[in-house]
Amino acid sequence: MATENIIMAMVKAGGNRQECHEAIRVLSQEAAAVVKEQGQDNDLMERIRRSSYFSPIHGQLDALLEPSGFIGRAPSQVTKFLVEEVKPSLKPYANQLDRISELDL
């Protein structure tokens, strides 16, 4: 998903979609090799930051990679589930919820 955002930003900045896709594919394969062959962390984003090809959007990368842009409606869905499903299910046990329990494994 992040790479698609990067491609779209590059196209908006005047880049060619196919060339951009190929540049990301090459960098992705290089990063995958580091992970698979050397057991290192995935460094794809660092490779994109170092690539002169992506220089037109280097200043946008932090915003493009902001995690909140990838979670959609999850926070509101969780809140709704807690309010509508979990809290009503716990109501019959309200007098027991303030007890301290321990579990030894």
N, C-alpha and C positions, 0 to 999 in steps of 0.2 A: 504494500500500500504506500509506503513512504517513497519508494522509487517511482511510483506512478505520479505522485505529487511533484517530484523533482522533474520528471519528464514534462509534465504540464507547465511547470514554471519556466523551464528552458524554452519550450515552444512559444510561450508568451513573450519571452525575451528575444525571440527571433531565431531560435534554434530549429533544426530539422528533426522532426520526431523520430525518424528511422535512425539517423546518426546518433541521436541521444540514446535511444534504446540500445543500440549496439555498444556505445561507450559504457553504459551501465552494465550490460551483459558481460563485457570483458572484465570490468572492475569486480563484478559479482563473482565471476569464476576465479579471479585472483584471490579474492577474500575467502572464498570457499576452500581453496587449496591450502591457505594458511590454517584454516580451522581443521581440515581433515588430515593434512600431512604433518602439521607442526603442533596441533593441539592448542593453538592460540585462540584468542577472542576474534570474533568477526569484526573486521576493521573496514567494512565497506564505506561507512560514512566518512571515515578519515581519508580514505582513498578519493572519494568524491571531493572532499574539501581541498585536497592537494592537487587535484586535476585542473589544469588550466582550461580544459574544455568547459568545465562547469563554472568558470570564474564569473560569468554574467549573473549567476544566482548565489554565489557564495554568501552574500549578505542576507539572503533569505532562508538559508538552510535551517537555522535554529527555529524559525517560525514554521517552516514546512515539516519539521520533525517533532513539533510540540505534541506530546502524547495525548493531550486532550482532543486533538483533532482526529484521533483514531478510535475513540470509545463510543461515539455516537450517543444514543439515548440511554446507555447502560446506567449511569447514576440515577436518573429519574425512574427507570424501570425497577431498580433495586429498592429505591425508596417506596415506590408504589407496592411492590411485593411485600415489603416489611409491614407496611400499614394495613394492607388489605388481607394478607394471608397469615403472616407470622404472628403479629400482635393478637389478632382474634383467636388464633390457635393456642396461644399461651395464657389467655385470660382465665380459663378454668384452673390454672396452676399458679395464679398470681401470689397466693399466700405461701407458696413453696419456693418461689424464685429468689427470695432474699436469704435463703439458707446457703451456707458455704459447704461445698461438696469437694471431696478429694477423690482422686482416682489414682491408684497405684498399679502400675503395670509391671 
